[in-house]
């Protein structure tokens, strides 16, 4: 328990953003509008030469930038659970419920 408290304390000590906010840096790969919401795919740089870059999708009301443009944006992290389904473990035959979770990133539009 003490270790978790130390982590929380060290995070609070930093001049960081609010909880559930993330800073994203990357290159815009594509952008489209779906049901009135703009969805922008952003490729982040790989952590090192042996890692893969991450592809993220950010929802927004406004256009973030053009394809190929490098951006740094602040987003609100969110999520929701999808419909549960059952899976049978091939090795044990045990049936268990799986509840998929989707993560969302919404652009924080600063005034």
Backbone bond lengths (Angstrom), bond angles and torsions (degrees), N, CA, C in turn:
res aa  C-N    CA-C-N  psi(-1)  N-CA   C-N-CA  omega(-1)  CA-C   N-CA-C  phi
1 X - - - 1.446 - - 1.516 111.14 -
2 X 1.314 117.61 -37.71 1.463 121.04 -178.72 1.521 111.19 -63.27
3 X 1.330 116.96 -36.27 1.465 119.95 -179.95 1.521 111.02 -62.51
4 X 1.323 117.12 -42.22 1.464 120.67 179.30 1.526 110.69 -64.94
5 X 1.328 117.03 -39.09 1.462 120.37 178.14 1.520 110.76 -63.12
6 X 1.340 117.38 -39.08 1.461 121.04 178.83 1.522 111.10 -63.49
7 X 1.319 116.96 -40.18 1.458 120.82 179.62 1.521 109.48 -63.37
8 X 1.323 116.95 -47.70 1.459 120.87 -179.90 1.525 110.47 -61.41
9 X 1.338 117.87 -42.97 1.455 121.61 179.40 1.518 110.88 -62.38
10 X 1.340 117.52 -44.60 1.460 119.66 -178.01 1.527 111.22 -66.53
11 X 1.315 117.51 -32.42 1.461 120.47 177.56 1.531 109.29 -69.11
12 X 1.330 117.35 -42.71 1.461 120.82 -179.45 1.525 111.36 -64.67
13 X 1.334 117.23 -32.66 1.459 121.10 -178.52 1.513 112.17 -66.91
14 X 1.301 117.95 -29.38 1.456 121.47 -178.75 1.521 110.15 -77.86
15 X 1.321 115.96 151.13 1.461 120.18 174.12 1.519 107.05 -80.34
16 X 1.320 116.23 75.71 1.464 121.74 -173.79 1.518 110.22 -104.41
17 X 1.322 114.71 175.81 1.447 119.62 176.36 1.523 110.15 -79.34
18 X 1.297 115.88 173.70 1.453 122.32 -177.67 1.530 110.75 -66.08
19 X 1.340 117.26 160.78 1.464 120.13 177.32 1.528 111.19 -57.62
20 X 1.294 115.70 146.48 1.460 124.76 178.00 1.522 113.19 68.66
21 X 1.329 117.53 18.89 1.453 121.37 173.95 1.514 109.02 -110.99
22 X 1.324 116.60 143.02 1.460 121.57 -179.74 1.526 109.80 -130.08
23 X 1.318 115.61 147.65 1.453 122.12 176.11 1.520 107.13 -102.11
24 X 1.320 116.66 126.43 1.461 121.39 -176.32 1.518 109.45 -118.92
25 X 1.335 115.53 131.20 1.460 122.03 174.00 1.513 107.66 -123.16
26 X 1.323 115.90 133.43 1.453 118.30 178.86 1.511 111.65 176.42
27 X 1.330 114.29 -171.97 1.465 122.68 -177.98 1.517 109.43 -108.93
28 X 1.319 116.03 134.33 1.466 120.58 178.38 1.523 108.68 -71.90
29 X 1.331 115.74 124.34 1.459 122.17 179.23 1.526 111.46 -95.33
30 X 1.340 116.27 -40.39 1.466 120.41 178.89 1.516 109.20 -163.51
31 X 1.324 114.92 165.81 1.452 121.04 179.57 1.523 108.22 -150.02
32 X 1.328 116.17 138.85 1.463 120.73 177.95 1.513 109.05 -149.98
33 X 1.330 116.00 165.27 1.463 121.40 177.89 1.519 108.09 -112.21
34 X 1.331 116.30 130.34 1.457 122.39 179.49 1.516 108.10 -132.43
35 X 1.338 116.99 116.81 1.464 123.30 179.46 1.535 111.55 51.89
36 X 1.329 117.04 43.38 1.453 121.97 175.71 1.518 115.96 83.14
37 X 1.324 117.55 -2.47 1.458 121.38 179.58 1.519 109.03 -113.47
38 X 1.336 116.26 131.19 1.462 120.50 177.61 1.525 108.37 -80.37
39 X 1.321 116.33 133.55 1.467 123.11 178.63 1.521 107.32 -118.96
40 X 1.330 115.99 117.16 1.462 121.79 -177.24 1.515 109.62 -114.26
41 X 1.323 116.46 124.90 1.463 121.37 177.08 1.526 108.31 -90.18
42 X 1.340 116.18 127.33 1.459 122.53 -178.03 1.519 109.02 -123.35
43 X 1.345 116.24 127.13 1.464 122.71 177.29 1.524 107.59 -95.30
44 X 1.330 116.03 121.70 1.460 120.02 178.74 1.527 109.18 -91.92
45 X 1.336 117.92 155.21 1.462 118.91 178.54 1.534 110.75 -67.73
46 X 1.318 116.26 150.05 1.462 120.83 175.98 1.526 108.73 -67.56
47 X 1.329 115.99 149.30 1.461 121.12 -179.67 1.525 110.60 -65.02
48 X 1.324 116.40 -40.13 1.468 121.05 177.87 1.525 108.69 -149.69
49 X 1.314 116.96 -179.00 1.464 120.62 -175.01 1.529 113.78 -68.89
50 X 1.334 117.80 -11.90 1.455 120.79 -178.47 1.531 112.51 -104.48
51 X 1.313 117.02 0.19 1.463 122.26 -178.57 1.521 110.74 -104.37
52 X 1.308 114.94 160.82 1.466 120.83 175.40 1.517 109.56 -93.70
53 X 1.331 116.78 147.81 1.462 118.33 173.03 1.528 109.83 -70.42
54 X 1.319 116.62 155.32 1.456 121.76 179.89 1.517 109.32 -97.24
55 X 1.320 117.10 143.34 1.455 122.25 175.35 1.519 107.57 -111.43
56 X 1.339 116.83 121.46 1.453 122.50 -177.74 1.521 109.54 -118.13
57 X 1.319 116.19 153.28 1.455 120.52 175.21 1.522 108.30 -118.56
58 X 1.332 115.98 124.72 1.459 122.50 -178.09 1.520 108.96 -112.19
59 X 1.335 116.20 130.73 1.460 121.38 176.99 1.527 108.84 -94.52
60 X 1.338 116.06 142.41 1.463 119.85 179.24 1.517 110.40 -157.76
61 X 1.330 114.97 167.44 1.458 121.24 175.21 1.524 110.04 -90.08
62 X 1.334 115.73 -26.51 1.463 121.34 -175.98 1.525 110.77 -113.00
63 X 1.323 115.59 163.88 1.460 121.09 175.30 1.527 108.37 -75.31
64 X 1.326 117.59 128.54 1.466 122.02 -178.06 1.523 110.77 -78.87
65 X 1.322 117.35 -37.73 1.457 121.59 -179.43 1.516 110.46 174.65
66 X 1.326 115.44 -172.18 1.460 122.25 -178.66 1.531 110.80 -95.11
67 X 1.322 116.47 157.86 1.463 122.22 177.37 1.528 109.33 -56.47
68 X 1.341 116.22 133.10 1.456 122.22 179.86 1.517 114.13 90.16
69 X 1.316 117.28 -10.88 1.469 121.43 -179.11 1.526 110.69 -77.01
70 X 1.342 116.61 139.03 1.459 121.75 175.26 1.520 108.40 -86.33
71 X 1.332 116.55 130.77 1.463 120.89 -176.95 1.522 110.86 -131.58
72 X 1.328 115.56 153.80 1.459 123.57 169.74 1.520 105.46 -128.32
73 X 1.326 116.72 117.13 1.465 121.70 -174.84 1.523 110.39 -133.77
74 X 1.327 115.37 157.12 1.461 121.47 175.76 1.527 107.26 -107.14
75 X 1.338 115.96 133.91 1.461 121.17 -177.85 1.517 111.23 -129.80
76 X 1.319 114.07 156.03 1.454 121.98 173.82 1.530 107.57 -95.12
77 X 1.323 116.78 125.24 1.459 122.14 179.06 1.520 109.27 -85.45
78 X 1.309 116.16 133.82 1.459 121.26 178.35 1.513 109.83 -145.62
79 X 1.302 116.01 -172.26 1.449 119.12 178.58 1.511 111.97 176.44
80 X 1.313 114.36 170.93 1.462 121.08 179.84 1.514 108.17 -157.05
81 X 1.324 115.95 160.50 1.463 119.31 177.82 1.509 110.52 -99.96
82 X 1.327 114.47 146.38 1.460 121.06 178.54 1.527 109.42 -93.88
83 X 1.309 115.46 -176.81 1.462 121.72 -179.83 1.530 109.91 -66.05
84 X 1.322 115.80 133.82 1.464 121.53 179.47 1.534 110.40 -71.06
85 X 1.333 115.41 150.48 1.462 120.49 174.77 1.526 108.84 -145.07
86 X 1.332 116.00 164.93 1.466 120.82 -177.70 1.522 110.52 -102.41
87 X 1.348 114.46 144.59 1.460 121.74 179.17 1.523 107.85 -130.91
88 X 1.333 115.44 140.32 1.465 120.21 177.16 1.525 108.41 -103.12
89 X 1.344 116.49 123.18 1.462 122.31 177.96 1.524 108.28 -68.96
90 X 1.332 118.02 122.92 1.468 122.10 -176.15 1.515 112.99 -64.43
91 X 1.330 117.50 -34.85 1.467 119.41 -176.34 1.524 113.06 -82.28
92 X 1.340 118.63 -36.06 1.467 120.42 -176.50 1.520 113.42 -105.53
93 X 1.321 117.66 -18.61 1.457 120.89 -177.44 1.521 113.18 79.95
94 X 1.340 117.02 1.11 1.458 121.91 -179.49 1.540 109.93 -70.65
95 X 1.310 115.25 136.89 1.469 120.93 177.04 1.531 107.08 -102.02
96 X 1.335 115.59 129.92 1.459 119.27 179.78 1.524 110.17 -136.17
97 X 1.309 115.10 157.58 1.466 121.44 178.16 1.522 109.57 -87.32
98 X 1.320 115.91 138.38 1.454 122.51 176.01 1.524 107.38 -121.80
99 X 1.338 115.29 132.10 1.462 120.59 177.61 1.530 107.05 -119.38
100 X 1.341 117.88 101.45 1.459 120.15 -179.61 1.531 111.33 -66.17
101 X 1.328 115.93 144.09 1.458 122.38 177.73 1.521 108.56 -118.86
102 X 1.314 116.65 130.35 1.466 122.65 177.41 1.517 108.41 -104.68
103 X 1.322 116.98 135.17 1.463 121.36 175.61 1.523 109.00 -99.12
104 X 1.323 116.16 146.28 1.457 120.71 178.40 1.521 109.46 -125.98
105 X 1.332 115.46 150.35 1.465 122.66 174.17 1.522 107.39 -127.61
106 X 1.325 116.80 118.72 1.453 122.38 178.87 1.534 108.92 -113.85
107 X 1.325 115.60 128.77 1.458 121.25 -179.77 1.526 110.17 -60.15
108 X 1.334 115.86 133.09 1.455 120.86 172.46 1.514 106.21 -91.27
109 X 1.319 115.37 109.91 1.462 120.98 -176.91 1.510 108.39 -88.85
110 X 1.335 116.13 106.57 1.465 121.85 -177.21 1.516 109.40 -81.09
111 X 1.305 115.49 139.91 1.466 121.04 -179.52 1.513 111.23 -84.65
